[in-house]
Amino acid sequence: MTTSIVVGYTATETGADALALGVRLARSTRRRLHVLVVLPDEGGSTAAAGTELGHEGVLQGQAKQWLDAAAESIPADVQHTPHVWVHDSFAEGLVLAGEELDAGLIVVGAANGATVGLHRMGSVAQALLHSSPIPVALAPAGFAHREDADAPISRVTAAIGSRPGADVLLDAAVALSASSGATLRLVSLVAFDVPRGLDLQTIRLVSTAHGDDVLARAEMELPSGVRAELERAPGDTVEHAIEQLSWLPGELILVGSSRLAQPRRLFLGSTAAKMLDVIPVPMIVVPRTRAADTP
């Protein structure tokens, strides 16, 4: 059972968005928040392997000032710890910190220049989404300034298909709904997973049967009082189907990583990448295998 959430922080709008999402997630699930600044290695110190820095150094001092300023925006009821790490790679530093701090999520913001309200992957997010063993949460651009930024999680949407990893994604969505008390909405994408050449009626039958099975499983695993619902995304393409969905203030979506991913590693597949372009809420990308699945 993971106990914390790690935010990759910078003193920028991107960092503010990541911090705001980290606060929402930590507050809703009652986990400790670790706010992490990763500095580049300048002297070949042992800290490059991922250990925390001491108090010396101008950069370290500046980073601590950034963290002090960031702490002022964190509500008093959210337990949080600031960290300054040094590593050649910001993304790898976040992963190492996440593993050491028993993190269930790594949170980052959108790239500079992203359209407000939407996602755009920067270099750190791209690196994480192609290598992290820990689920990654992506904050859309401008998230820190949204009216619902400090709202609790209202609903957890999971985009469920039939490809390998769907069961792990469902487990993650159920766990998040259970810990936050938020409604679980299951969106069936099976119609986009079935082999080509099947007639429309067959596709509908497959989609209906799969959706009903997944809903029944979720309802069995959720605690009393937490509701699950099923929605079949209409549309000819993944993007069109997702665009037709409605979103609640405080909502977020979970998607799985590609079947091409290595065990216990993320790899953003084409379906999730297409969804990123049209989803206006935070997205969590989940590795397709559990630790126990690793050979």
Backbone as CSV, one residue per row, in Angstrom:
resi,resn,N_x,N_y,N_z,CA_x,CA_y,CA_z,C_x,C_y,C_z
1,MET,0.849,-1.191,0.000,0.000,0.000,0.000,0.883,1.238,0.000
2,THR,0.809,1.999,-1.089,1.607,3.215,-1.166,1.021,4.272,-0.245
3,THR,1.886,5.139,0.244,1.461,6.067,1.287,1.633,7.527,0.927
4,SER,2.138,7.850,-0.260,2.442,9.247,-0.534,2.275,9.589,-2.012
5,ILE,2.373,10.894,-2.277,2.307,11.435,-3.634,3.487,12.379,-3.808
6,VAL,4.198,12.249,-4.923,5.350,13.105,-5.212,4.979,14.093,-6.312
7,VAL,5.232,15.375,-6.071,5.013,16.413,-7.069,6.360,16.889,-7.583
8,GLY,6.522,16.874,-8.911,7.704,17.464,-9.517,7.491,18.962,-9.637
9,TYR,8.169,19.735,-8.785,7.871,21.170,-8.668,8.951,22.039,-9.293
10,THR,8.502,23.077,-9.965,9.363,24.173,-10.415,8.640,25.467,-10.120
11,ALA,9.364,26.560,-9.961,8.754,27.856,-9.644,8.219,28.499,-10.913
12,THR,7.277,27.815,-11.564,6.678,28.247,-12.821,5.186,27.946,-12.769
13,GLU,4.458,28.377,-13.817,3.041,28.031,-13.906,2.865,26.516,-13.975
14,THR,3.769,25.843,-14.678,3.710,24.386,-14.762,3.822,23.758,-13.377
15,GLY,4.766,24.264,-12.582,4.922,23.749,-11.229,3.722,24.034,-10.351
16,ALA,3.125,25.221,-10.525,1.927,25.562,-9.742,0.772,24.629,-10.090
17,ASP,0.630,24.295,-11.378,-0.433,23.374,-11.793,-0.225,21.988,-11.183
18,ALA,1.021,21.506,-11.231,1.326,20.197,-10.657,1.062,20.186,-9.161
19,LEU,1.452,21.252,-8.481,1.247,21.325,-7.030,-0.245,21.332,-6.692
20,ALA,-1.035,22.094,-7.445,-2.473,22.149,-7.182,-3.125,20.781,-7.354
21,LEU,-2.712,20.049,-8.380,-3.258,18.702,-8.574,-2.772,17.766,-7.475
22,GLY,-1.503,17.881,-7.106,-0.989,17.049,-6.021,-1.743,17.272,-4.723
23,VAL,-2.064,18.529,-4.435,-2.831,18.853,-3.227,-4.205,18.212,-3.281
24,ARG,-4.892,18.315,-4.452,-6.217,17.699,-4.564,-6.144,16.199,-4.308
25,LEU,-5.186,15.547,-4.914,-5.064,14.095,-4.779,-4.701,13.695,-3.354
26,ALA,-3.755,14.412,-2.757,-3.335,14.086,-1.395,-4.462,14.334,-0.394
27,ARG,-5.162,15.424,-0.591,-6.245,15.778,0.326,-7.390,14.778,0.228
28,SER,-7.725,14.378,-1.006,-8.862,13.482,-1.208,-8.578,12.062,-0.737
29,THR,-7.305,11.650,-0.791,-6.954,10.278,-0.426,-6.245,10.185,0.920
30,ARG,-6.030,11.349,1.546,-5.378,11.409,2.861,-3.977,10.809,2.831
31,ARG,-3.239,11.140,1.799,-1.837,10.726,1.688,-0.913,11.910,1.922
32,ARG,0.318,11.618,2.323,1.317,12.676,2.493,1.783,13.160,1.129
33,LEU,2.002,14.453,1.032,2.470,15.073,-0.203,3.955,15.405,-0.072
34,HIS,4.751,14.952,-1.027,6.166,15.291,-1.091,6.371,16.227,-2.277
35,VAL,6.838,17.433,-2.002,7.052,18.435,-3.042,8.543,18.468,-3.348
36,LEU,8.884,18.125,-4.585,10.278,17.843,-4.925,10.798,18.788,-6.002
37,VAL,11.906,19.438,-5.703,12.664,20.180,-6.703,13.900,19.361,-7.050
38,VAL,14.105,19.100,-8.328,15.278,18.341,-8.779,16.236,19.311,-9.457
39,LEU,17.446,19.417,-8.909,18.468,20.297,-9.464,19.482,19.493,-10.267
40,PRO,20.070,20.095,-11.307,21.096,19.388,-12.081,22.363,19.197,-11.262
41,ASP,23.063,18.114,-11.529,24.319,17.824,-10.847,25.419,18.687,-11.442
42,GLU,26.100,19.450,-10.598,27.142,20.347,-11.103,28.540,19.945,-10.656
43,GLY,28.622,19.058,-9.668,29.942,18.761,-9.161,30.272,17.297,-9.039
44,GLY,29.458,16.443,-9.644,29.731,15.010,-9.566,29.573,14.456,-8.171
45,SER,28.710,15.083,-7.365,28.549,14.624,-5.986,27.762,13.319,-5.944
46,THR,27.839,12.662,-4.816,27.095,11.414,-4.661,25.596,11.653,-4.709
47,ALA,25.183,12.921,-4.520,23.755,13.228,-4.568,23.178,13.003,-5.954
48,ALA,24.027,12.896,-6.976,23.530,12.663,-8.328,22.798,11.334,-8.431
49,ALA,23.063,10.427,-7.514,22.380,9.134,-7.541,20.968,9.220,-7.001
50,GLY,20.601,10.398,-6.476,19.230,10.564,-6.011,19.105,10.879,-4.535
51,THR,20.218,11.046,-3.827,20.122,11.387,-2.412,19.804,12.867,-2.259
52,GLU,19.290,13.236,-1.089,18.952,14.629,-0.868,20.194,15.451,-0.560
53,LEU,20.098,16.727,-0.863,21.216,17.636,-0.653,21.233,18.181,0.761
54,GLY,22.393,18.703,1.134,22.499,19.397,2.396,22.072,20.844,2.240
55,HIS,22.575,21.725,3.088,22.133,23.112,3.089,23.059,24.026,2.301
56,GLU,24.155,23.508,1.771,25.101,24.373,1.115,24.707,24.605,-0.332
57,GLY,25.263,25.686,-0.890,25.082,25.928,-2.314,24.018,26.963,-2.613
58,VAL,24.310,27.811,-3.595,23.378,28.870,-3.979,22.109,28.288,-4.577
59,LEU,22.252,27.304,-5.469,21.084,26.708,-6.096,20.185,26.028,-5.079
60,GLN,20.830,25.329,-4.149,20.034,24.661,-3.130,19.246,25.674,-2.300
61,GLY,19.905,26.786,-1.973,19.238,27.828,-1.206,18.051,28.417,-1.962
62,GLN,18.246,28.640,-3.275,17.155,29.158,-4.089,16.009,28.166,-4.153
63,ALA,16.354,26.890,-4.312,15.317,25.852,-4.379,14.516,25.800,-3.087
64,LYS,15.186,25.950,-1.964,14.476,25.926,-0.682,13.537,27.125,-0.548
65,GLN,13.956,28.276,-1.109,13.067,29.434,-1.105,11.816,29.155,-1.938
66,TRP,12.001,28.514,-3.092,10.852,28.146,-3.930,9.903,27.226,-3.173
67,LEU,10.482,26.259,-2.472,9.653,25.309,-1.731,8.922,25.985,-0.577
68,ASP,9.588,26.941,0.075,8.926,27.682,1.155,7.730,28.452,0.612
69,ALA,7.904,29.069,-0.568,6.806,29.808,-1.183,5.680,28.869,-1.583
70,ALA,6.049,27.688,-2.118,5.039,26.711,-2.524,4.231,26.228,-1.325
71,ALA,4.896,26.062,-0.187,4.221,25.548,1.012,3.100,26.467,1.475
72,GLU,3.212,27.763,1.152,2.190,28.720,1.575,0.845,28.458,0.900
73,SER,0.859,27.770,-0.258,-0.387,27.498,-0.965,-0.966,26.122,-0.627
74,ILE,-0.298,25.379,0.254,-0.772,24.048,0.637,-1.637,24.160,1.880
75,PRO,-2.871,23.672,1.836,-3.769,23.781,3.003,-3.172,23.106,4.243
76,ALA,-3.562,23.595,5.382,-3.003,23.097,6.647,-3.351,21.640,6.897
77,ASP,-4.445,21.155,6.304,-4.838,19.774,6.568,-4.157,18.765,5.655
78,VAL,-3.242,19.232,4.796,-2.491,18.334,3.922,-1.076,18.191,4.464
79,GLN,-0.716,17.000,4.901,0.646,16.758,5.383,1.611,16.808,4.195
80,HIS,2.680,17.565,4.343,3.592,17.711,3.206,5.021,17.891,3.684
81,THR,5.929,17.482,2.815,7.359,17.571,3.104,8.081,18.103,1.873
82,PRO,8.928,19.131,2.009,9.697,19.630,0.869,10.990,18.840,0.705
83,HIS,11.450,18.719,-0.519,12.691,18.002,-0.799,13.462,18.722,-1.901
84,VAL,14.775,18.756,-1.751,15.659,19.202,-2.832,16.574,18.046,-3.172
85,TRP,16.482,17.570,-4.400,17.330,16.484,-4.870,18.184,16.982,-6.024
86,VAL,19.262,16.270,-6.271,20.088,16.595,-7.422,20.228,15.344,-8.280
87,HIS,20.054,15.535,-9.584,20.185,14.422,-10.515,20.339,14.990,-11.917
88,ASP,21.047,14.270,-12.775,21.221,14.734,-14.148,19.905,14.816,-14.901
89,SER,18.937,13.974,-14.535,17.648,13.934,-15.202,16.544,14.268,-14.209
90,PHE,15.735,15.277,-14.531,14.613,15.636,-13.664,13.661,14.454,-13.526
91,ALA,13.352,13.817,-14.658,12.403,12.704,-14.640,12.931,11.528,-13.833
92,GLU,14.191,11.170,-14.052,14.751,10.035,-13.313,14.854,10.355,-11.827
93,GLY,15.159,11.606,-11.516,15.188,12.007,-10.115,13.833,11.844,-9.450
94,LEU,12.772,12.183,-10.181,11.416,12.005,-9.638,11.107,10.535,-9.399
95,VAL,11.508,9.679,-10.328,11.239,8.246,-10.179,11.996,7.686,-8.976
96,LEU,13.277,8.041,-8.852,14.068,7.559,-7.724,13.471,8.036,-6.400
97,ALA,13.064,9.294,-6.374,12.443,9.823,-5.160,11.130,9.108,-4.881
98,GLY,10.340,8.886,-5.933,9.066,8.200,-5.755,9.234,6.813,-5.182
99,GLU,10.255,6.089,-5.661,10.494,4.744,-5.149,10.946,4.786,-3.693
100,GLU,11.802,5.745,-3.350,12.294,5.830,-1.977,11.200,6.288,-1.007
101,LEU,10.306,7.161,-1.499,9.281,7.738,-0.635,7.969,6.956,-0.679
102,ASP,7.991,5.787,-1.298,6.820,4.906,-1.350,5.623,5.611,-1.982
103,ALA,5.867,6.263,-3.116,4.836,7.047,-3.777,3.936,6.180,-4.650
104,GLY,2.655,6.492,-4.627,1.708,5.835,-5.516,1.450,6.641,-6.762
105,LEU,1.909,7.912,-6.776,1.727,8.789,-7.918,2.884,9.770,-8.014
106,ILE,3.255,10.093,-9.249,4.149,11.210,-9.536,3.328,12.222,-10.325
107,VAL,3.328,13.478,-9.893,2.487,14.504,-10.508,3.357,15.548,-11.199
108,VAL,3.027,15.858,-12.453,3.730,16.908,-13.207,2.707,17.739,-13.964
109,GLY,3.139,18.908,-14.432,2.262,19.803,-15.176,2.513,19.731,-16.667
110,ALA,1.744,20.515,-17.412,1.861,20.550,-18.863,3.057,21.391,-19.279
111,ALA,3.473,21.240,-20.526,4.598,21.994,-21.055,4.234,23.472,-21.199
112,ASN,5.235,24.329,-21.151,5.003,25.747,-21.390,4.392,25.944,-22.776
113,GLY,3.435,26.849,-22.864,2.817,27.124,-24.151,1.593,26.296,-24.439
114,ALA,1.226,25.398,-23.533,0.041,24.572,-23.752,-1.214,25.429,-23.686
115,THR,-2.220,25.046,-24.456,-3.507,25.732,-24.416,-4.130,25.560,-23.039
116,VAL,-4.583,26.646,-22.450,-5.158,26.583,-21.108,-6.321,25.599,-21.087
117,GLY,-6.301,24.715,-20.109,-7.344,23.718,-19.960,-7.054,22.396,-20.625
118,LEU,-5.982,22.327,-21.410,-5.655,21.089,-22.111,-4.244,20.625,-21.751
119,HIS,-3.871,19.460,-22.273,-2.581,18.862,-21.973,-1.594,19.081,-23.116
120,ARG,-0.342,19.206,-22.724,0.744,19.205,-23.705,1.979,18.696,-22.974
121,MET,2.537,17.609,-23.468,3.644,16.979,-22.758,4.960,17.709,-22.999
122,GLY,5.639,18.049,-21.914,6.997,18.543,-21.998,7.978,17.394,-21.930
123,SER,9.248,17.711,-21.886,10.276,16.666,-21.909,10.225,15.787,-20.663
124,VAL,9.922,16.382,-19.505,9.861,15.592,-18.274,8.689,14.622,-18.326
125,ALA,7.513,15.119,-18.724,6.345,14.243,-18.823,6.572,13.138,-19.841
126,GLN,7.174,13.472,-20.984,7.434,12.451,-21.997,8.355,11.373,-21.466
127,ALA,9.403,11.780,-20.748,10.333,10.799,-20.181,9.626,9.903,-19.171
128,LEU,8.808,10.499,-18.312,8.089,9.713,-17.310,7.107,8.750,-17.964
129,LEU,6.411,9.217,-18.999,5.389,8.397,-19.636,5.967,7.314,-20.541
130,HIS,7.282,7.252,-20.615,7.914,6.176,-21.374,8.874,5.359,-20.522
131,SER,8.810,5.538,-19.188,9.763,4.781,-18.378,9.352,4.566,-16.929
132,SER,8.408,5.345,-16.410,8.139,5.293,-14.972,7.459,3.994,-14.551
133,PRO,7.907,3.400,-13.440,7.200,2.247,-12.864,6.052,2.677,-11.956
134,ILE,5.925,3.991,-11.740,4.912,4.555,-10.857,3.899,5.312,-11.716
135,PRO,2.598,5.167,-11.447,1.609,5.942,-12.206,1.936,7.429,-12.216
136,VAL,1.639,8.076,-13.327,1.941,9.495,-13.500,0.647,10.274,-13.684
137,ALA,0.486,11.338,-12.904,-0.673,12.223,-13.011,-0.267,13.494,-13.733
138,LEU,-1.055,13.873,-14.736,-0.762,15.037,-15.565,-1.803,16.124,-15.311
139,ALA,-1.342,17.310,-14.941,-2.250,18.438,-14.734,-2.385,19.218,-16.036
140,PRO,-3.605,19.544,-16.457,-3.757,20.372,-17.651,-3.236,21.786,-17.407
141,ALA,-2.918,22.487,-18.472,-2.386,23.841,-18.355,-3.393,24.760,-17.674
142,GLY,-2.902,25.593,-16.762,-3.772,26.529,-16.056,-4.574,25.918,-14.929
143,PHE,-4.264,24.696,-14.554,-5.062,23.998,-13.547,-5.096,24.750,-12.216
144,ALA,-3.982,25.347,-11.833,-3.915,26.027,-10.540,-4.888,27.199,-10.454
145,HIS,-5.311,27.743,-11.599,-6.182,28.911,-11.608,-7.644,28.564,-11.871
146,ARG,-7.967,27.282,-11.975,-9.349,26.885,-12.210,-10.178,27.042,-10.945
147,GLU,-11.451,27.302,-11.122,-12.329,27.495,-9.968,-12.437,26.235,-9.127
148,ASP,-12.282,25.077,-9.783,-12.416,23.814,-9.046,-11.068,23.242,-8.630
149,ALA,-10.008,24.046,-8.683,-8.666,23.522,-8.391,-8.577,22.924,-6.993
150,ASP,-9.261,23.547,-6.034,-9.177,23.044,-4.658,-10.369,22.173,-4.290
151,ALA,-11.151,21.764,-5.294,-12.302,20.893,-5.023,-11.834,19.471,-4.770
152,PRO,-12.552,18.707,-3.968,-12.215,17.293,-3.806,-12.503,16.533,-5.094
153,ILE,-11.990,15.322,-5.191,-12.272,14.494,-6.368,-13.774,14.176,-6.372
154,SER,-14.448,14.582,-7.435,-15.892,14.376,-7.517,-16.244,13.056,-8.193
155,ARG,-15.454,12.704,-9.207,-15.719,11.475,-9.948,-14.415,10.990,-10.574
156,VAL,-14.234,9.689,-10.554,-13.076,9.054,-11.185,-13.575,8.345,-12.439
157,THR,-13.078,8.771,-13.595,-13.426,8.109,-14.847,-12.281,7.195,-15.246
158,ALA,-12.610,5.986,-15.646,-11.600,5.038,-16.132,-11.971,4.625,-17.546
159,ALA,-11.038,4.829,-18.479,-11.257,4.447,-19.874,-10.848,2.986,-20.034
160,ILE,-11.811,2.094,-20.014,-11.556,0.662,-19.966,-11.746,0.022,-21.335
161,GLY,-10.713,-0.683,-21.792,-10.804,-1.474,-23.010,-10.629,-2.940,-22.678
162,SER,-10.200,-3.702,-23.675,-10.034,-5.147,-23.461,-8.596,-5.601,-23.667
163,ARG,-7.678,-4.668,-23.837,-6.284,-5.032,-24.086,-5.581,-5.384,-22.781
164,PRO,-4.394,-6.024,-22.866,-3.651,-6.359,-21.646,-3.432,-5.136,-20.766
165,GLY,-3.630,-5.307,-19.478,-3.478,-4.208,-18.535,-4.795,-3.609,-18.095
166,ALA,-5.903,-3.970,-18.760,-7.199,-3.399,-18.401,-7.586,-3.744,-16.972
167,ASP,-7.218,-4.947,-16.506,-7.565,-5.330,-15.135,-6.789,-4.512,-14.117
168,VAL,-5.526,-4.201,-14.425,-4.719,-3.380,-13.522,-5.276,-1.961,-13.461
169,LEU,-5.675,-1.438,-14.612,-6.277,-0.113,-14.660,-7.563,-0.063,-13.845
170,LEU,-8.402,-1.081,-13.977,-9.638,-1.126,-13.202,-9.348,-1.164,-11.711
171,ASP,-8.371,-1.971,-11.302,-8.009,-2.047,-9.884,-7.568,-0.680,-9.360
172,ALA,-6.773,0.044,-10.165,-6.293,1.367,-9.754,-7.450,2.351,-9.630
173,ALA,-8.391,2.285,-10.572,-9.541,3.185,-10.533,-10.431,2.880,-9.331
174,VAL,-10.655,1.602,-9.070,-11.463,1.200,-7.914,-10.799,1.668,-6.621
175,ALA,-9.485,1.508,-6.531,-8.764,1.914,-5.319,-8.866,3.424,-5.100
176,LEU,-8.748,4.200,-6.175,-8.830,5.657,-6.043,-10.237,6.093,-5.656
177,SER,-11.245,5.481,-6.254,-12.626,5.799,-5.876,-12.893,5.422,-4.421
178,ALA,-12.398,4.258,-4.022,-12.617,3.801,-2.652,-11.960,4.726,-1.636
179,SER,-10.731,5.171,-1.929,-10.006,6.003,-0.967,-10.531,7.430,-0.917
180,SER,-11.120,7.905,-2.020,-11.607,9.280,-2.071,-13.110,9.383,-1.862
181,GLY,-13.814,8.256,-2.011,-15.262,8.277,-1.898,-15.957,8.808,-3.133
182,ALA,-15.215,9.017,-4.207,-15.768,9.574,-5.439,-16.451,8.490,-6.272
183,THR,-17.473,8.885,-6.998,-18.144,7.972,-7.922,-17.159,7.476,-8.973
184,LEU,-17.284,6.219,-9.353,-16.450,5.641,-10.403,-17.275,5.545,-11.683
185,ARG,-16.815,6.231,-12.723,-17.453,6.126,-14.032,-16.561,5.290,-14.951
186,LEU,-17.087,4.207,-15.456,-16.360,3.341,-16.371,-16.798,3.668,-17.796
187,VAL,-15.844,4.094,-18.607,-16.126,4.419,-20.002,-15.583,3.290,-20.866
188,SER,-16.461,2.620,-21.579,-16.063,1.467,-22.386,-15.481,1.908,-23.719
189,LEU,-14.239,1.482,-23.970,-13.576,1.739,-25.249,-13.373,0.449,-26.024
190,VAL,-14.116,-0.588,-25.662,-13.942,-1.897,-26.286,-14.175,-1.837,-27.801
191,ALA,-15.082,-0.970,-28.220,-15.381,-0.870,-29.651,-14.150,-0.510,-30.467
192,PHE,-13.150,0.121,-29.825,-11.933,0.502,-30.538,-10.831,-0.550,-30.396
193,ASP,-11.100,-1.605,-29.604,-10.109,-2.663,-29.375,-10.386,-3.930,-30.182
194,VAL,-11.626,-4.112,-30.635,-11.978,-5.369,-31.299,-11.326,-5.442,-32.675
195,PRO,-11.089,-6.662,-33.186,-10.441,-6.813,-34.490,-11.256,-6.158,-35.600
196,ARG,-10.561,-5.657,-36.587,-11.234,-5.052,-37.736,-11.962,-6.125,-38.536
197,GLY,-13.011,-5.709,-39.193,-13.747,-6.647,-40.039,-15.031,-7.140,-39.418
198,LEU,-15.203,-6.951,-38.105,-16.442,-7.372,-37.457,-17.563,-6.404,-37.813
199,ASP,-18.775,-6.936,-37.935,-19.899,-6.067,-38.255,-20.316,-5.274,-37.024
200,LEU,-21.071,-4.204,-37.254,-21.432,-3.282,-36.189,-22.205,-3.967,-35.068
201,GLN,-23.113,-4.867,-35.423,-23.910,-5.546,-34.419,-23.042,-6.393,-33.487
202,THR,-22.057,-7.081,-34.051,-21.145,-7.894,-33.239,-20.329,-7.015,-32.303
203,ILE,-19.860,-5.899,-32.821,-19.072,-4.977,-31.999,-19.908,-4.482,-30.812
204,ARG,-21.160,-4.166,-31.070,-22.029,-3.691,-29.996,-22.265,-4.769,-28.943
205,LEU,-22.445,-5.998,-29.387,-22.654,-7.098,-28.446,-21.429,-7.320,-27.573
206,VAL,-20.236,-7.298,-28.198,-18.989,-7.476,-27.453,-18.823,-6.348,-26.443
207,SER,-19.066,-5.126,-26.887,-18.909,-3.965,-26.023,-19.866,-4.012,-24.835
208,THR,-21.117,-4.379,-25.097,-22.120,-4.443,-24.031,-21.766,-5.503,-22.997
209,ALA,-21.394,-6.692,-23.457,-21.050,-7.779,-22.533,-19.842,-7.422,-21.689
210,HIS,-18.819,-6.850,-22.326,-17.609,-6.483,-21.586,-17.912,-5.390,-20.570
211,GLY,-18.666,-4.377,-20.977,-18.992,-3.294,-20.060,-19.768,-3.772,-18.849
212,ASP,-20.724,-4.651,-19.072,-21.509,-5.182,-17.956,-20.635,-5.992,-17.001
213,ASP,-19.705,-6.761,-17.550,-18.814,-7.566,-16.707,-17.920,-6.670,-15.851
214,VAL,-17.359,-5.637,-16.460,-16.467,-4.731,-15.735,-17.229,-3.978,-14.653
215,LEU,-18.434,-3.527,-14.965,-19.246,-2.817,-13.978,-19.564,-3.721,-12.787
216,ALA,-19.916,-4.963,-13.063,-20.240,-5.896,-11.978,-19.030,-6.118,-11.082
217,ARG,-17.859,-6.248,-11.687,-16.647,-6.450,-10.884,-16.358,-5.229,-10.026
218,ALA,-16.490,-4.034,-10.603,-16.223,-2.813,-9.848,-17.184,-2.685,-8.668
219,GLU,-18.448,-2.973,-8.892,-19.440,-2.853,-7.824,-19.163,-3.828,-6.686
220,MET,-18.600,-4.982,-7.002,-18.258,-5.959,-5.964,-17.094,-5.475,-5.110
221,GLU,-16.162,-4.734,-5.712,-14.934,-4.353,-5.016,-15.032,-3.006,-4.315
222,LEU,-15.975,-2.160,-4.713,-16.101,-0.851,-4.085,-16.775,-0.981,-2.717
223,PRO,-16.369,-0.133,-1.781,-17.019,-0.178,-0.463,-18.448,0.347,-0.536
224,SER,-19.216,0.024,0.458,-20.598,0.478,0.527,-20.656,2.005,0.504
225,GLY,-21.559,2.536,-0.288,-21.719,3.988,-0.364,-20.972,4.635,-1.510
226,VAL,-20.067,3.887,-2.165,-19.346,4.417,-3.328,-19.966,3.812,-4.582
227,ARG,-20.422,4.672,-5.463,-21.214,4.229,-6.601,-20.354,4.046,-7.845
228,ALA,-20.740,3.084,-8.687,-20.099,2.876,-9.989,-21.164,2.983,-11.071
229,GLU,-20.758,3.513,-12.222,-21.659,3.637,-13.352,-20.905,3.345,-14.640
230,LEU,-21.636,2.943,-15.657,-21.042,2.579,-16.943,-21.541,3.518,-18.022
231,GLU,-20.623,3.988,-18.847,-20.984,4.840,-19.984,-20.231,4.341,-21.209
232,ARG,-20.953,4.138,-22.279,-20.328,3.691,-23.523,-20.057,4.902,-24.395
233,ALA,-18.793,5.164,-24.645,-18.414,6.367,-25.385,-18.821,6.233,-26.846
234,PRO,-19.678,7.137,-27.338,-20.075,7.074,-28.743,-19.023,7.726,-29.633
235,GLY,-19.028,7.409,-30.912,-18.104,8.053,-31.832,-17.379,7.074,-32.716
236,ASP,-16.844,7.584,-33.826,-16.129,6.752,-34.787,-14.655,6.626,-34.455
237,THR,-14.127,7.534,-33.668,-12.726,7.503,-33.270,-12.637,7.719,-31.769
238,VAL,-11.485,7.383,-31.199,-11.279,7.601,-29.767,-11.448,9.070,-29.424
239,GLU,-10.843,9.957,-30.239,-10.924,11.383,-29.946,-12.368,11.864,-29.956
240,HIS,-13.128,11.447,-30.972,-14.519,11.877,-31.066,-15.334,11.322,-29.912
241,ALA,-15.085,10.077,-29.561,-15.820,9.468,-28.453,-15.568,10.207,-27.150
242,ILE,-14.309,10.518,-26.867,-13.971,11.201,-25.617,-14.514,12.624,-25.605
243,GLU,-14.519,13.279,-26.758,-15.041,14.644,-26.834,-16.519,14.717,-26.493
244,GLN,-17.250,13.613,-26.680,-18.686,13.596,-26.403,-18.999,13.456,-24.915
245,LEU,-18.002,13.113,-24.106,-18.243,12.915,-22.681,-18.410,14.252,-21.960
246,SER,-19.218,14.246,-20.926,-19.338,15.416,-20.053,-18.411,15.232,-18.858
247,TRP,-18.005,16.352,-18.266,-17.048,16.305,-17.168,-17.564,17.135,-16.002
248,LEU,-17.366,16.621,-14.798,-17.769,17.324,-13.586,-16.601,18.134,-13.028
249,PRO,-16.856,19.233,-12.330,-15.786,19.906,-11.588,-15.169,18.919,-10.601
250,GLY,-13.859,18.869,-10.544,-13.191,17.952,-9.624,-12.971,16.555,-10.167
251,GLU,-13.298,16.327,-11.436,-13.153,14.990,-12.016,-11.737,14.763,-12.541
252,LEU,-11.357,13.494,-12.654,-10.116,13.120,-13.318,-10.317,11.786,-14.028
253,ILE,-9.396,11.442,-14.931,-9.529,10.219,-15.723,-8.274,9.367,-15.596
254,LEU,-8.459,8.050,-15.569,-7.358,7.088,-15.575,-7.335,6.363,-16.908
255,VAL,-6.144,6.209,-17.461,-5.956,5.435,-18.692,-4.778,4.490,-18.478
256,GLY,-4.714,3.451,-19.291,-3.617,2.494,-19.191,-2.506,2.817,-20.169
257,SER,-1.334,2.275,-19.915,-0.218,2.460,-20.843,-0.277,1.391,-21.932
258,SER,0.560,1.561,-22.925,0.533,0.709,-24.109,0.898,-0.736,-23.786
259,ARG,0.363,-1.657,-24.599,0.737,-3.075,-24.462,2.199,-3.298,-24.833
260,LEU,2.833,-2.294,-25.447,4.251,-2.392,-25.809,5.168,-2.082,-24.633
261,ALA,4.583,-1.620,-23.525,5.400,-1.250,-22.373,6.102,-2.462,-21.778
262,GLN,7.299,-2.238,-21.268,8.004,-3.266,-20.533,7.289,-3.503,-19.198
263,PRO,7.463,-4.687,-18.608,6.814,-4.952,-17.319,7.097,-3.867,-16.295
264,ARG,6.029,-3.426,-15.627,6.103,-2.404,-14.582,6.680,-1.089,-15.078
265,ARG,6.493,-0.774,-16.352,6.936,0.503,-16.892,5.818,1.104,-17.728
266,LEU,5.771,2.429,-17.737,4.810,3.107,-18.589,5.327,3.191,-20.013
267,PHE,4.416,3.244,-20.948,4.717,3.598,-22.328,3.418,4.124,-22.900
268,LEU,3.372,5.418,-23.177,2.125,6.025,-23.611,1.768,5.535,-25.012
269,GLY,0.660,4.819,-25.122,0.230,4.286,-26.400,-0.516,5.316,-27.233
270,SER,-0.867,4.933,-28.437,-1.515,5.860,-29.363,-2.896,6.277,-28.872
271,THR,-3.625,5.354,-28.243,-4.969,5.694,-27.768,-4.908,6.766,-26.689
272,ALA,-4.048,6.564,-25.691,-3.922,7.551,-24.614,-3.391,8.878,-25.141
273,ALA,-2.464,8.827,-26.094,-1.911,10.058,-26.660,-2.997,10.865,-27.367
274,LYS,-3.872,10.177,-28.084,-4.980,10.869,-28.756,-5.930,11.485,-27.735
275,MET,-6.158,10.777,-26.649,-7.050,11.280,-25.620,-6.484,12.530,-24.957
276,LEU,-5.173,12.589,-24.801,-4.539,13.747,-24.176,-4.887,15.042,-24.892
277,ASP,-5.070,14.961,-26.205,-5.320,16.163,-26.996,-6.700,16.766,-26.749
278,VAL,-7.619,15.994,-26.177,-9.003,16.476,-26.065,-9.555,16.441,-24.644
279,ILE,-8.816,15.878,-23.705,-9.325,15.754,-22.334,-9.034,17.023,-21.538
280,PRO,-10.066,17.632,-20.925,-9.871,18.878,-20.180,-9.655,18.689,-18.680
281,VAL,-9.519,17.439,-18.229,-9.357,17.167,-16.798,-8.017,16.476,-16.568
282,PRO,-7.534,16.431,-15.322,-6.290,15.718,-15.043,-6.363,14.260,-15.479
283,MET,-5.247,13.750,-15.969,-5.169,12.361,-16.430,-4.101,11.619,-15.631
284,ILE,-4.428,10.400,-15.211,-3.461,9.515,-14.560,-3.205,8.331,-15.482
285,VAL,-1.938,8.100,-15.796,-1.552,6.984,-16.664,-0.966,5.885,-15.786
286,VAL,-1.512,4.666,-15.937,-1.188,3.554,-15.048,-0.380,2.501,-15.805
287,PRO,0.746,2.012,-15.243,1.484,0.905,-15.884,0.568,-0.298,-16.061
288,ARG,0.789,-1.070,-17.124,-0.135,-2.162,-17.444,0.096,-3.420,-16.622
289,THR,1.158,-3.472,-15.825,1.424,-4.654,-14.993,1.683,-4.246,-13.555
290,ARG,1.388,-5.151,-12.660,1.701,-4.955,-11.242,3.105,-5.467,-10.955
291,ALA,3.582,-5.168,-9.761,4.892,-5.678,-9.361,4.925,-7.192,-9.402
292,ALA,3.816,-7.817,-8.993,3.761,-9.279,-8.949,3.763,-9.901,-10.335
293,ASP,3.434,-9.093,-11.366,3.399,-9.595,-12.723,4.777,-9.641,-13.373
294,THR,5.731,-8.979,-12.740,7.064,-8.915,-13.321,7.751,-10.272,-13.213
295,PRO,8.304,-10.780,-14.333,8.965,-12.098,-14.298,10.116,-12.123,-13.306
